């Protein structure tokens, strides 16, 4: 258990140091806090609809950058035949809902449809290009769109290479975003893609239906690029959705190297988790520093860097007392706000959530720089680290402000 006087703003910094350096951190309390934050989080839900083996898991892998094995082990059942995948698992920023079994004998999808309708923010149907029997999928799409005509729909046609001629390769540049398609597209593939689209016809609803052809393979499959059509899928998601998944998952232009891409959703997830417990003064005193300490441990693992006592002291020393005061001062305002009559408790909760999230986000970005330098065999510069913390503190506050204004964590 963390024992520092975390209720005072200098104690916040001491709380983080103790959470990092002391073996007395209560792991059960940390897990409870993370579970509570996860349960209460208003996370975007991408609802994947399609037959078994249509390529839904490949799409999740491509969007998140997660390994197939991690995805396979990460699904949790939520109905008799539907399952949820949280990414990242410990502190998620997005959920994928997979409705399994469409087209199977004796399967009634009504319960799964009701479950998905109550949670989904983006509807993503998946059809294997070579499988023309998509009536079960189309029936579900028609049902959902009749009930929710305002929902945009993306239909991904997958497994393109299975309809290539022998020794066939991807057609570059990607040719499927403009009509008419060039004659270089293999005849069988073009015919199959068009048949599926014609079979769907005019689906109910007033919102747009966006078709995307993708071929998401593994390196050992021998096709280059392995994520053929992924950028077109991202463009469709960004066009039809306000979820900002590109930024949330670290796939936007602002997050460039592979390590930073992997780290970004973890940082954001822990920031949201810290916000979830930061809104409750009796919970967050010990939990927020513990969540931040867990985040730093996770980032060290992503960068494959040791995170022993010496590394922790080095990182904290580079941040310095100036950052410690900035870090702690974020929480001082909460105490003052709580003195306001009537609104103090509500505004204090919002301030606590946003302050916890912003400092966690900035701490994670500073740690990413620190670990990145170590992967290159270089020392992190204290001045750069502190400037980065200050910049990311403001950036994190700006990016997360709207979320906390509405009271969502």
Secondary structure as GFF3:
##gff-version 3
##sequence-region A 1 409
A	DSSP	alpha_helix	9	21	.	.	.	ID=ss1
A	DSSP	alpha_helix	27	40	.	.	.	ID=ss2
A	DSSP	beta_strand	44	50	.	.	.	ID=ss3
A	DSSP	alpha_helix	56	64	.	.	.	ID=ss4
A	DSSP	alpha_helix	68	74	.	.	.	ID=ss5
A	DSSP	beta_strand	75	77	.	.	.	ID=ss6
A	DSSP	beta_strand	82	87	.	.	.	ID=ss7
A	DSSP	beta_strand	94	99	.	.	.	ID=ss8
A	DSSP	alpha_helix	110	117	.	.	.	ID=ss9
A	DSSP	beta_strand	122	128	.	.	.	ID=ss10
A	DSSP	alpha_helix	135	147	.	.	.	ID=ss11
A	DSSP	beta_strand	153	158	.	.	.	ID=ss12
A	DSSP	three_ten_helix	160	163	.	.	.	ID=ss13
A	DSSP	alpha_helix	187	200	.	.	.	ID=ss14
A	DSSP	beta_strand	209	213	.	.	.	ID=ss15
A	DSSP	beta_strand	215	216	.	.	.	ID=ss16
A	DSSP	three_ten_helix	219	221	.	.	.	ID=ss17
A	DSSP	beta_strand	227	228	.	.	.	ID=ss18
A	DSSP	alpha_helix	230	240	.	.	.	ID=ss19
A	DSSP	alpha_helix	245	248	.	.	.	ID=ss20
A	DSSP	alpha_helix	258	278	.	.	.	ID=ss21
A	DSSP	alpha_helix	281	302	.	.	.	ID=ss22
A	DSSP	alpha_helix	309	337	.	.	.	ID=ss23
A	DSSP	alpha_helix	344	375	.	.	.	ID=ss24
A	DSSP	alpha_helix	382	405	.	.	.	ID=ss25
###
